[in-house]
């Protein structure tokens, strides 16, 4: 089981702040493919990966990172300074 967290507009599009899912996806990109196959709201949230960042167990990562041993995946827009 992996906890998947959604922040900012990602959460708004999906309608959930977090969910716990069972997945056999080997990478973050594969997990996104599983999620987008579920419903249109996931498709909308993950339509533009250029405008998304991912963290695995609270460390910034890439979409090609392996999920083996990961307990938490968080998706969020890039942070801006200010």
N, C-alpha and C positions, 0 to 999 in steps of 0.2 A: 504494500500500500504506500502511496505517495500523497502527501498533502500538496495541493496546488493552490497557490494564492494569486489573486488578481487585484491590481491596484489601479486607481485613477479611472481613465476612460475604458480600460480593459474590463474592469469590474462593472462599469455601467453597461457596457454592451452585452456582457454575459449574464449579468443580473445576480451574481454571487460574489461574495468577498473571498470565499475559499471552498474547496471541496476535497474530499479524500477519494482517490480513485485507485483501482487495480489496473495496472498496465504491464505489458511485456515489451513496451517500446525500448529499444536499445539506446536511443539518443533523444535529446530535447526535440529535434526536428520531427522525429517519428511520433513523439507524444503529441505534438501539435497536429500532425496528420490524423491521429486517432481522435483528437478533440474536434477538429473541424468536420470530421465525418459524422459526428453526433447530430448536430443541429445547426441551423443557419446562424444563430447568434454567436456560436464559436467561430464560424467562417468569417463573420464580420469582424470579430475581435482580432483574428489572426491574419487578416487579409494583407496587411503590409508589415512584414517582419522588419523592414528597415526602420520603422517607427516604434519598435519594441526592443526591450532589453530583458534578459533572463538572469536569475540568480539561482544557484543550486546550493542548498544548505547555507544561505545568506552570503554566498560569494559570487560576484559577477562572473558570468560564464558565457559560452557561445552556444549557438543552436545545434552545433555538431558534437557537443559534449556528451559523454556517456552518462546514462542514468543509473548504472549499477551502484548500489549502496546509497543512493541519494534518498533522503527522507522528505525533503521539501523543495518544491520548484515554485519560484515567484516570477510572474510576468508583470512588467510595468513599462511606461513610456520613459524615454531618456530624461534624466534630471537636468534641469536648467539652472544656471547660476542666477544670482540676483541679490 
